[in-house]
Amino acid sequence: MHKSAPFRKRPKSAPAGSSLARVARAADALRQGLPIRLEGRTTFTMLAAETLGDHRPGKGAMLVLSHARARTLKIRLYTPDIVALPLDARTTAERIRAIADPTADLATPLKGPFEPVREKLPEAFTASVKLAKLAGLLPAAVLRKAGTKRGTVDVSVKDILSYETAAAASLKLVTRARVPLQGAEHTELVAFRSGDGAPENIAIVIDRPLTPGPVLARLHSECFTGDLLGSLKCDCGAQLRGAIETISKAGGGVLLYLAQEGRGIGLINKLRAYRLQDQGFDTIEANERLGFEDDERLYAVAARMLELLGYKSVRLLTNNPEKVKGLEAAGIVVAERVPHAFPSNDHNRAYLRTKAEKAGHLL
């Protein structure tokens, strides 16, 4: 299942009636612990497991989890992408959160046995997990057949499932300005905004390379801890500064600074993953225990940014073959993969080894 960068603020730019605005409002409401009405062939009321508050699930409610989280809990995977667990009406919110949140696994180790639903699940169940991800929450939701409409935010299943395509198509170049950087004085920052009010994406254009021909490019997912604070747990800060230097020395190119913190799971979930790493899990195991895939990033927005800048082909600075595949699938020609690696340190050596051995990075 795919997702996009979590919302950080209320939507302001989307027209009130647009599909993007409806999804954004629903994601914002979930973060506040408000109920959502998922409208499809059957209408369901949804609450995010993480922000459930003191709500009890009610009669006929189900807890929906991603396959990644279900595998951690040793739940049999009878249905694609997600599992649904029938809940007793007396199940407490605390119990539901303990099932959904792996950071509580050591405190509440005895869970189950679980008897997941075996028959085909409605699309609303898949959409509920996706919406929780879009809200930057744990990918777990409580659903039951919809009752009263009072006090709920409405969103269609179709709007949620088509969200990424609509968000990428809505992307617009908003403004650009010259910003000289250390080691790259002839640099321009170009800001892009999508129609959902989500965080802006930025292109760092160095020496304004001319088209046609493949441009030297780097796709860099934002990393608050590594880029800004200089964290030693990852190699992101070194990759960012190294890419700017490399592009400048090569005579020009573009670095896309993408709002996809934590390989697409968001800052809070990334910090949760760090906490799990302190318990002995590697970076991929930690993401999966949280309920995410090892890498949840998408590349449609990056492709759209390149198109708006006038670039149709790139020489891509990366050690991740999945970036090459993702960008090509989004319509950009990758003429060459340019290696982009940096020395490890005592804090990130195991992390880089995991990326190489489990995620196929060419380090």
N, C-alpha and C positions, 0 to 999 in steps of 0.2 A: 504494500500500500504506500502511496506517495503522500507527501504533505508539502507545506510551504512554511516560510518563516513565521513564527508566532507573532500575533498582534501585540503591540506595546501601548497602543493608545486607541481612543475611540475614533471611528472613521469620521473624516470630515469632507473628503473630496468626492466621494461617490454620490451620485444622485440618490435621493431618498428611496426611490422605487427600484433601484438596480439590483441585480442578483448579487453583485459584490457587496453592496451595502447591507443587504439582508444577512449574508454570511458573516460579515464583520460585526453587525449588531448582535447576532447570536453568539459569536465567540466572546464578545465583550460581556454579555450577560452571563455566560457560563463561568467566566472568571469571578463574577460577583456572587455565584452560587444560585442564580435564578434559573427557573425551569424553562426549557425550550420545547416548542412543538415542532416535531419533524414531520413534515407533510409529504406523504407519498401515497402509494396505493392504500396503505393503512397508516393512520396518523398515530404517532407515539409522543409521549411526554418524556423528555430527557433531562437528566441532571448529571453533571460531571462528578465522578467518584471523588475527586480531590477536593471539590468545594461543596460537598454534600451537606455540610453543616450538621444539624441534629435531625435531618429528615430520616424517616423510616421509609423503606422502599414501597410499601403498600402491597396489596394483593395482586398477584400476577406479575410482579416486577422481575426483571432479569438484569444481571450484571454482565456487561459486554467487555471482553478483553481482547487485545491483539494476540496473534499467535506467539509472538516473542515472549510476552508475559506468561501466556498459558504454558509454553514449554518449560519455563522456569518452575512453574507450580505443578509440573508433571500431569497436566490436563490433556486428555486425548483430543486430537484435532480432527473432529468429524466434519467440520464445515470450513470452507475456504476463508483465509485471511483473518478471521475472528472466531471467537467462541462465545456462547451465551450460557450463563449459569442461572438457572431458576433460583430465586431468593425466597426464603421464608418471610412472611410479612413481619415477623418479629426480629429479623436481622437488623442489627444496629448499624448506624453510619460508621462507627468506629471499626466494626468488623469488616465492612465493605472497604474502607480505606486501607486496612491492614492487608487485604487481599491484593489491592491495586498497587500499593506502594512498597517497593522492595527495600527501601531504607529501613522499614519496620520488620523485615524478615527475621533478624536476629532476636528482636524482642517478642515476636509472635511466630515462632517456628512451626507450630502445629496448625496446619490449614488442611481443609478437605475432610473426607474424600469429596471430590467434585463429580457431578453427573451432568456434563454439558448436553445441550440440546443437539440432537442428531439430524433433524430434518433441515431443509434449506431455510436460511434466515432471510428476512426482508432486507432490502437495500438500506433501509433506515438504520439497521444495526451497524453496517459498515460505515455509513455516513456519520454516525454518532462518535465513533472512535476517531475518524478523520477530523471532525469538528473540535474534539478535545485537543488534538495535536495542533490545529490551527490557533487555538486559544493559548498555547504554550503550557498546557496542563498534562498530567499523566494520561496516557491513552486508555482510559477506562470510563465507562458510562453506565448509568442505571436507566433502564427504559421500562415503560409500561404503556399499555394502551391509553390513548389520550382521553381525558375526561373533560372537565370545564376548561374553557379558553381563557378564563380570567387570570390576569397577571402573568401571562406567558409571552415570550418572544417567538414569532413564527418564522420558519425558514423551510424551504423545500429541500428534499433529499437531492433532487436534480441540481439545485444551485450549489450544494456542498460538493457533490461529486465532480462537477465541472469547474470548480473554483480556480484551479491552477491555470487552466487554459484561458479562462476569462481574465484573470489577473495579469498574465503575461501579455495578452492582446491589448489590454488597457494602458500599458506602460507608455509614458510620455517623457520626452526630454524637456525638463522644466527650465534649467538655467545652466550657465557655464561661466567659469571665472578663472583667471590666471592665478596660480598659487605656486610660487617657486619653492621647491623642496631641496633639502640638503642632498647634494649629489645629482640633482635633476632640476636645475633652475628653470628650464623651459617646460613647465608643467601646467596643465589646465585640468581643473576638476569639473566634471559634468554630472549634474544631478538628475536622477530619474524618479518619477513618482507613478505608482499604479493607482487604479481607481478605487481601491479598497481602503485607503487611509493607512496602509501598513508602512513600516519603516522604509525610508528612501534607500535606493541603491546608488552608488557613486562609481563613475569611471574616472580613473587617473590616467590622463592622456599625456604622454611624455614626448616632447619634440614633434607633436602632431604628425604622425606618419601618414604618407600619402597612399591612396589606393590607385590602381588595382594592385594585386599581389597580396600574399598572406602577411598579415601583420603579426609581430611578436606580441603575444598576449599571455596574461596570467589571470586565472579566476581565483580570487582569494576570498574565502568566507570569513566574515568578521570574527574576531576572537578578542573579547574584552580582556580576558586574563593575560593572553600572550602578547597581543598587539599593543595594548595600553599599559598594562602593569608589568610586562616583562616576565611573565610566569615561565619557570623552567620546566613545567610539566609537559609542554608541547614544543613544537618547533615553529609555531605560527609567526611569532614576531620576527624571527630570523628570515623566514620565507618572505614576509611582506617587505622588509627593508632590502633583502637581497634581490628580490624581483625588481624593485624600483632601480637599484643600482645596475642590474644586468640589462634592463631595458634601455636605460640611459646610455650605457657604454655601447650598446648595439646600434645606437642611432635613432631610437624611438620605438614606441609601441604603446600598449594600453594595458592597464591593470584594472579589472573590475572588482570593486569592493562590495561584496554581496551580503545582504542581511540574512545570513543563514548560520547563526551562532551554533556552535556545538555540533557540526555536521548536520544542521537542520533541526535540532531538537530544542533549541532555545537555551538561554543562559541559566535559568533556574534548573532545568533538567540536566544541563551539563554539570552544574555543581553537585547535583544528586549523584551523577555518574562518578564524579571525583570521590565522593564519600564512599561509594561502593568500591572504587579502586583501592581506597585505604583499607578496605576489608579483605583485599587480596584478589579481586577480580580484575581482569585486564579491561582495556577500553571497550572492546567489542562485547565482552560478557556483561559489562556494566550497562551498556545501552540496551541490550536484549533483556536484562532483568527488569529494566524500567518499562519495557514494552515496546521499544523502538527497534527498527532494523539497525545494523551497524552504521549505515550511512543513509540519511533521509533527504539529502540534498537533491534539488531539481535544477535543470539547466535551461528551461524555456525563457526565463527572465534574462539570463546572461546572453542567450542568443538574440533576444529582442534588443537588448542594449547595443550589441555589436552591429546589428542591422541598422539601428537608428543612427549610429556613428558612421555608417557607410562601409563597414567591414564584413565581407562575406566569407573570407577564409583566414585562418590563423596558423601561426607556428606557436604551439601551446606549451608554455612553461609548466610542467607538471611531472610528478612521478606516479600519478594515479591513473591507470588505464581507464577507470570508470568515468573520469572527467572527459577523456577523449570520446568514449562511446556516448556519453550523455549529451555532449555538445553537438556531435555529429547527428544524433537522433533528433535534435532540436533544429537542424537545418544549416549548421555552420560547417564548412569544410575545414578539417584539421589536416593541413598539409604536412605537418611534422610535429612530433613530440620532442620538446627540448628538455633534457634532464634538469632537475631543480632540487638539489639535496644539500643539506648542511650538517655539520658535525653534531653528534649527540652529546648529552651531558649525563651526569649521574642520576638526574631526576627524570629524564625522558627516554633513557636508553631502552627500557623494557617496552615503553609505548611505541617507539619507532620499530622495534623488532616485531611487535604484534601487528602493526600496519603492514609490514613486509610479508610476514608469514601467513596472516589470516586474511588480509584485505588485498593482497597482491600488489602493494606499492613497490615500485622499482627503486629501492634505496641502495 
